Amino acid sequence: MRDAYHEELDSIGEGLVEMARLVGSAIGRATTAMLDADLKLAESVIEADKKVDDLQHDLEARAIALLARQQPVATDLRIVVTSLRMSADLERSGDLAQHVAKLTRLRFPEHTVPRDLHATILEMGQLAQRLMAKAAEVIITKDVDLALQLESDDDAMDLLHRTLFQHLMDDRWKHGIETAVDVTLLGRYYERFADHAVSVAKRVVYLVTGEHADELQADIQPVQPVAGVEGA
């Protein structure tokens, strides 16, 4: 009975990895669809989000069933509860990729993003995909150090997000209010997608250590040297 129970726990973890890979692929394809004004690709991203939703519902049902049948305690309880939260993060990530694709569909056959912002948006899309791939690796390996790296990796997304706003606030902006709104929304979608990847990694830290990532990082901060004291 316990072997079957732990197999089910492992299966839930595998489902989370599959969700992470699906949403990572979705944000990459949605970015390509937007930059190329590819309606067919955008529609495929929108349609594929149903699989992510179905996976999330299935994982949720199985996790709740485990809670009801097995009444897990300690580490096993932490795994089940944390898995529920991670699946919610990943489902929302899929929604954000879908939002990018829907914006592409809304503006078709026109391009959503001005040509001079293509490089920035492409970089945001690629970074979002890399962050989610790393989150998937963290789920598989339970590597706390790798998980803690994601927050610093996310700083690059925040910088790109600020770069978009610098373009929007520039007096030389000539693309109109509608495009400015679209670019603002896109920046938010990518930034939130990255935040969910970081959240997944932080939840793995809690799963492994029983401590929240922020507390763990505070514990391992290097001691600052005392002013005027050599070698401190």
C-alpha positions as CSV (number, residue, x, y, z in Angstrom):
1,M,0.0,0.0,0.0
2,R,2.8,2.4,0.9
3,D,4.6,1.6,-2.3
4,A,1.5,2.5,-4.3
5,Y,1.2,5.7,-2.2
6,H,4.8,6.8,-3.0
7,E,4.4,5.9,-6.6
8,E,1.4,8.3,-6.7
9,L,3.5,11.0,-5.1
10,D,6.2,10.5,-7.8
11,S,3.5,10.6,-10.5
12,I,2.3,14.0,-9.2
13,G,5.9,15.2,-9.5
14,E,6.2,14.0,-13.0
15,G,2.9,15.8,-13.9
16,L,4.4,19.0,-12.6
17,V,7.4,18.6,-14.8
18,E,5.2,18.0,-17.8
19,M,3.2,21.1,-17.0
20,A,6.4,23.2,-16.7
21,R,7.7,21.9,-20.0
22,L,4.3,22.6,-21.7
23,V,4.1,26.2,-20.5
24,G,7.8,26.8,-21.3
25,S,7.1,25.7,-24.8
26,A,3.9,27.7,-25.0
27,I,5.6,31.0,-24.1
28,G,8.3,30.4,-26.7
29,R,5.8,29.6,-29.4
30,A,3.5,32.5,-28.4
31,T,6.5,34.8,-28.7
32,T,7.3,33.6,-32.2
33,A,3.7,33.8,-33.2
34,M,3.5,37.4,-32.0
35,L,6.8,38.6,-33.6
36,D,5.9,36.9,-37.0
37,A,2.2,37.7,-36.8
38,D,1.6,34.0,-37.3
39,L,-2.1,33.5,-36.6
40,K,-2.0,29.7,-37.1
41,L,0.7,29.3,-34.5
42,A,-1.0,31.7,-32.1
43,E,-4.2,29.6,-32.4
44,S,-2.3,26.4,-31.6
45,V,-0.9,28.0,-28.4
46,I,-4.4,29.1,-27.4
47,E,-5.8,25.6,-28.0
48,A,-2.9,23.8,-26.3
49,D,-3.6,25.6,-23.0
50,K,-6.5,23.2,-22.5
51,K,-4.0,20.4,-21.9
52,V,-2.3,22.4,-19.2
53,D,-5.6,23.1,-17.5
54,D,-6.6,19.4,-17.7
55,L,-3.3,18.4,-16.2
56,Q,-3.7,20.9,-13.4
57,H,-7.2,19.6,-12.6
58,D,-6.0,16.0,-12.7
59,L,-3.1,16.8,-10.3
60,E,-5.3,18.7,-8.0
61,A,-7.8,15.8,-7.9
62,R,-5.1,13.2,-7.2
63,A,-3.5,15.4,-4.5
64,I,-6.7,15.9,-2.7
65,A,-7.5,12.2,-3.0
66,L,-4.2,11.4,-1.3
67,L,-4.9,13.9,1.5
68,A,-8.3,12.2,2.1
69,R,-7.1,8.6,1.8
70,Q,-3.7,8.6,3.3
71,Q,-3.8,11.6,5.7
72,P,0.0,12.2,5.1
73,V,2.1,13.9,7.8
74,A,5.5,15.7,7.9
75,T,7.4,15.5,4.6
76,D,4.7,13.7,2.7
77,L,2.1,16.3,3.6
78,R,4.5,19.1,2.6
79,I,5.0,17.4,-0.8
80,V,1.2,17.2,-1.5
81,V,0.4,20.7,-0.4
82,T,3.4,22.2,-2.2
83,S,2.5,20.3,-5.3
84,L,-1.0,21.8,-5.3
85,R,0.5,25.3,-5.1
86,M,3.1,24.6,-7.8
87,S,0.4,23.3,-10.2
88,A,-1.5,26.6,-9.6
89,D,1.6,28.6,-10.5
90,L,2.2,26.6,-13.7
91,E,-1.5,26.8,-14.7
92,R,-1.3,30.6,-14.4
93,S,1.9,30.6,-16.5
94,G,0.1,28.8,-19.2
95,D,-2.6,31.4,-19.1
96,L,0.0,34.1,-19.5
97,A,1.4,32.4,-22.6
98,Q,-2.2,32.2,-23.9
99,H,-2.6,35.9,-23.3
100,V,0.4,36.7,-25.5
101,A,-1.1,34.5,-28.3
102,K,-4.6,36.1,-27.9
103,L,-3.0,39.5,-28.3
104,T,-1.4,38.3,-31.5
105,R,-4.8,37.1,-32.7
106,L,-6.5,40.3,-31.8
107,R,-4.1,42.4,-33.9
108,F,-3.7,40.1,-36.8
109,P,-2.8,40.7,-39.6
110,E,-0.9,43.6,-38.1
111,H,2.1,43.0,-35.9
112,T,1.5,43.6,-32.3
113,V,5.0,44.9,-31.5
114,P,6.8,47.7,-33.4
115,R,9.9,46.5,-35.2
116,D,12.3,48.5,-32.9
117,L,11.0,46.5,-29.9
118,H,11.3,43.1,-31.5
119,A,14.7,42.3,-30.1
120,T,13.6,43.2,-26.5
121,I,10.5,41.2,-26.7
122,L,12.3,38.2,-28.3
123,E,14.8,38.3,-25.4
124,M,12.0,38.4,-22.9
125,G,10.3,35.4,-24.5
126,Q,13.6,33.4,-24.6
127,L,14.4,34.3,-21.0
128,A,10.9,33.3,-19.8
129,Q,11.4,29.9,-21.5
130,R,14.8,29.4,-20.0
131,L,13.5,30.3,-16.5
132,M,10.7,27.8,-16.8
133,A,13.1,25.1,-18.1
134,K,15.3,25.7,-15.0
135,A,12.2,25.5,-12.8
136,A,11.4,22.1,-14.4
137,E,15.0,21.0,-13.7
138,V,14.6,22.1,-10.1
139,I,11.4,20.0,-9.7
140,I,13.3,16.9,-11.0
141,T,16.5,17.3,-9.1
142,K,15.3,19.0,-5.9
143,D,18.5,21.1,-6.2
144,V,18.1,23.9,-3.6
145,D,21.1,25.9,-4.9
146,L,19.8,25.8,-8.4
147,A,16.4,26.9,-7.1
148,L,17.8,29.8,-5.3
149,Q,19.6,31.0,-8.5
150,L,16.3,31.6,-10.2
151,E,15.5,34.7,-8.2
152,S,18.8,36.4,-9.4
153,D,18.2,35.1,-12.9
154,D,14.8,36.9,-12.8
155,D,16.6,40.2,-12.3
156,A,17.4,40.1,-16.1
157,M,13.6,40.0,-16.8
158,D,13.0,42.9,-14.5
159,L,15.6,44.9,-16.4
160,L,14.0,44.1,-19.7
161,H,10.7,45.1,-18.3
162,R,12.1,48.5,-17.3
163,T,13.6,48.8,-20.8
164,L,10.2,48.5,-22.4
165,F,8.9,51.3,-20.2
166,Q,11.8,53.5,-21.1
167,H,10.7,53.2,-24.7
168,L,7.1,53.9,-23.8
169,M,8.1,57.0,-21.9
170,D,10.5,58.3,-24.6
171,D,9.3,61.5,-26.2
172,R,10.2,59.9,-29.6
173,W,7.5,57.2,-29.2
174,K,5.5,57.3,-32.4
175,H,3.5,54.2,-32.4
176,G,0.3,55.5,-30.7
177,I,-1.7,54.7,-27.6
178,E,-3.1,51.3,-28.7
179,T,0.4,49.9,-29.3
180,A,1.6,51.4,-26.1
181,V,-1.2,49.6,-24.2
182,D,-0.3,46.3,-26.0
183,V,3.4,46.6,-25.2
184,T,2.6,47.4,-21.6
185,L,0.4,44.3,-21.3
186,L,3.1,42.2,-23.0
187,G,5.7,43.4,-20.6
188,R,3.5,42.5,-17.7
189,Y,2.7,39.0,-19.1
190,Y,6.4,38.1,-19.4
191,E,7.3,39.6,-16.0
192,R,4.5,37.6,-14.3
193,F,5.5,34.4,-16.2
194,A,9.0,34.8,-14.8
195,D,7.7,35.4,-11.4
196,H,5.7,32.1,-11.5
197,A,8.9,30.2,-12.5
198,V,10.7,31.7,-9.5
199,S,7.7,30.9,-7.3
200,V,7.8,27.2,-8.4
201,A,11.5,27.1,-7.5
202,K,10.9,28.7,-4.1
203,R,8.3,26.1,-3.4
204,V,10.8,23.3,-4.1
205,V,13.1,24.9,-1.6
206,Y,10.4,24.8,1.0
207,L,9.5,21.2,0.0
208,V,13.2,20.1,0.5
209,T,14.2,22.1,3.5
210,G,11.0,23.0,5.3
211,E,12.2,26.7,5.1
212,H,11.0,29.4,2.9
213,A,13.5,30.5,0.3
214,D,13.7,34.1,1.5
215,E,14.5,32.9,5.0
216,L,17.1,30.5,3.7
217,Q,18.8,33.2,1.6
218,A,18.9,35.5,4.6
219,D,20.6,32.8,6.6
220,I,23.4,32.3,4.1
221,Q,24.1,36.0,3.3
222,P,27.8,36.7,3.7
223,V,28.9,38.7,6.7
224,Q,29.6,42.3,5.7
225,P,33.0,43.6,6.5
226,V,33.2,46.1,9.3
227,A,34.4,49.5,8.1
228,G,38.0,50.2,8.8
229,V,38.8,46.6,9.9
230,E,41.2,44.8,7.5
231,G,40.2,41.2,6.7
232,A,36.8,41.5,8.4
